[in-house]
């Protein structure tokens, strides 16, 4: 498996996977909007997207991270926002390989770490993340606010 940074030429395949990721979280399918969103992220360089590519040069997974900053630590901090592997390619360690690419980004950007959030119902993710070194933070209250 080859793990690398996503490129503009990957957008068609990447958009289909990104759409499947969104559908997993109960959003309506919209590949055209997914492609527009990912195009903006890549062109504006405001996220880091890594892909997993098999020996036939087909994309089989991706991870997307967004930069943040920790005021307390006075360092960059990454939010692992999206992680997806095609259903037929699961249970082959691809998610762990993508998480390793995310960890490399933390190291090379001299960030203090990364964090993520997933739904309690995401049993696969909730089993995967502790295996890859993430610690569950029981001491935090997580609040959200969305505009109407």
Backbone torsions as a table, in degrees:
resi	resn	phi	psi	omega
1	UNK	NA	135.2	177.3
2	UNK	-105.1	126.5	177.5
3	UNK	-111.2	127.2	-176.2
4	UNK	-154.0	168.6	177.2
5	UNK	-71.2	139.9	179.2
6	UNK	-67.9	148.0	179.3
7	UNK	-124.7	164.1	178.3
8	UNK	-54.7	-37.8	-178.6
9	UNK	-64.4	-15.2	-179.5
10	UNK	-86.0	-6.2	-167.5
11	UNK	-59.2	-37.4	-179.3
12	UNK	-62.6	-52.1	179.5
13	UNK	-66.4	-43.3	-177.9
14	UNK	-62.8	-38.3	-179.4
15	UNK	-64.3	-37.2	178.2
16	UNK	-65.4	-43.3	178.0
17	UNK	-66.5	-41.9	179.7
18	UNK	-61.5	-39.6	177.5
19	UNK	-63.2	-43.4	178.4
20	UNK	-62.6	-38.2	176.4
21	UNK	-60.2	-45.9	180.0
22	UNK	-65.5	-39.4	178.6
23	UNK	-62.8	-36.6	175.5
24	UNK	-55.6	-35.7	179.2
25	UNK	-94.6	29.0	171.1
26	UNK	63.5	34.9	174.0
27	UNK	-102.3	153.8	178.4
28	UNK	-69.0	143.6	177.3
29	UNK	-64.3	138.3	179.9
30	UNK	-163.9	79.8	-175.5
31	UNK	-66.1	-36.3	180.0
32	UNK	-62.5	-45.1	178.4
33	UNK	-68.4	-35.5	176.0
34	UNK	-60.0	-44.4	179.5
35	UNK	-63.7	-42.5	178.0
36	UNK	-62.0	-44.2	-179.8
37	UNK	-61.2	-47.9	-178.9
38	UNK	-67.4	-35.7	177.0
39	UNK	-60.0	-45.3	177.7
40	UNK	-60.8	-44.6	-178.9
41	UNK	-59.8	-43.8	-177.9
42	UNK	-70.9	-46.6	-177.2
43	UNK	-68.3	-37.5	179.7
44	UNK	-84.0	-9.1	179.2
45	UNK	54.5	39.8	-179.8
46	UNK	-106.0	11.8	167.8
47	UNK	-148.4	166.6	174.6
48	UNK	-115.6	124.5	179.9
49	UNK	-120.9	126.1	175.2
50	UNK	-116.0	143.1	-179.2
51	UNK	-120.0	155.7	171.7
52	UNK	-106.1	127.6	-175.7
53	UNK	-123.0	127.9	-178.9
54	UNK	-81.3	-177.9	-175.5
55	UNK	-67.6	-18.1	175.5
56	UNK	-91.2	10.6	179.5
57	UNK	64.3	31.5	174.6
58	UNK	-101.4	139.2	177.2
59	UNK	-77.3	132.4	-178.2
60	UNK	-122.7	-4.8	178.8
61	UNK	-171.6	166.8	178.1
62	UNK	-155.0	159.9	171.2
63	UNK	-136.5	139.3	178.7
64	UNK	-127.2	131.9	-179.3
65	UNK	-124.8	146.5	177.5
66	UNK	-117.5	139.8	179.6
67	UNK	-80.1	138.9	173.2
68	UNK	-135.9	-177.9	177.1
69	UNK	-135.5	143.6	175.4
70	UNK	-101.1	113.0	178.6
71	UNK	-66.6	-39.1	-178.5
72	UNK	-64.3	-43.4	-179.4
73	UNK	-87.7	-13.4	-177.9
74	UNK	54.7	46.3	179.9
75	UNK	-145.7	164.1	173.0
76	UNK	-67.4	150.1	179.2
77	UNK	-140.9	137.7	-178.9
78	UNK	-105.4	140.1	172.7
79	UNK	-104.4	114.5	173.8
80	UNK	-77.8	103.0	-172.0
81	UNK	-93.4	-36.9	-173.7
82	UNK	-135.8	134.3	174.6
83	UNK	-143.8	126.5	-177.2
84	UNK	-150.0	138.9	172.5
85	UNK	-129.4	134.8	177.8
86	UNK	-51.5	140.8	-174.8
87	UNK	-54.9	-41.3	-176.5
88	UNK	-73.2	-10.4	-177.9
89	UNK	-107.5	6.9	-176.9
90	UNK	-74.8	163.8	-180.0
91	UNK	66.4	29.6	177.1
92	UNK	-121.4	10.2	178.5
93	UNK	83.4	8.5	-177.0
94	UNK	-67.0	-40.4	177.7
95	UNK	-60.0	-41.4	178.6
96	UNK	-64.6	-38.5	176.6
97	UNK	-63.2	-40.0	178.0
98	UNK	-68.2	-39.3	176.7
99	UNK	-64.4	-37.6	176.1
100	UNK	-61.6	-38.0	175.8
101	UNK	-63.5	-38.7	177.6
102	UNK	-64.5	-40.1	177.5
103	UNK	-64.6	-37.8	175.7
104	UNK	-60.6	-40.9	178.2
105	UNK	-60.6	-43.0	177.8
106	UNK	-57.8	-46.0	-179.5
107	UNK	-64.7	-50.7	-174.1
108	UNK	-69.9	-24.4	178.6
109	UNK	-92.8	2.5	-179.8
110	UNK	57.3	33.9	177.5
111	UNK	-78.7	163.3	-179.8
112	UNK	-84.9	-15.8	179.1
113	UNK	163.4	-165.6	175.4
114	UNK	-146.3	158.6	177.1
115	UNK	-138.7	167.7	178.2
116	UNK	-151.5	165.7	175.0
117	UNK	-133.8	142.0	171.5
118	UNK	-144.4	159.6	179.9
119	UNK	-68.3	149.5	177.1
120	UNK	-61.2	-27.8	-178.4
121	UNK	-78.0	-9.0	-180.0
122	UNK	-82.2	81.5	-174.8
123	UNK	-63.8	-38.8	179.8
124	UNK	-62.0	-50.2	179.9
125	UNK	-63.5	-41.6	-178.7
126	UNK	-68.2	-19.5	172.2
127	UNK	-88.7	-34.3	-177.1
128	UNK	-70.0	-48.0	-170.3
129	UNK	-60.6	-44.5	176.0
130	UNK	-62.7	-34.1	178.6
131	UNK	-65.7	-24.8	-178.4
132	UNK	-98.5	11.5	172.6
133	UNK	103.1	-4.4	177.4
134	UNK	-74.1	143.8	177.2
135	UNK	-109.2	134.9	177.4
136	UNK	-75.3	126.1	-178.5
137	UNK	-93.2	101.6	-179.8
138	UNK	-85.0	-8.8	-174.7
139	UNK	-92.1	-6.3	-175.1
140	UNK	-101.4	146.7	167.8
141	UNK	-99.8	128.8	-180.0
142	UNK	-106.8	118.9	-179.8
143	UNK	-117.8	152.4	174.9
144	UNK	-137.4	155.1	175.6
145	UNK	-142.1	130.9	177.4
146	UNK	-125.9	141.1	177.2
147	UNK	-70.9	153.9	-178.1
148	UNK	-84.9	NA	NA
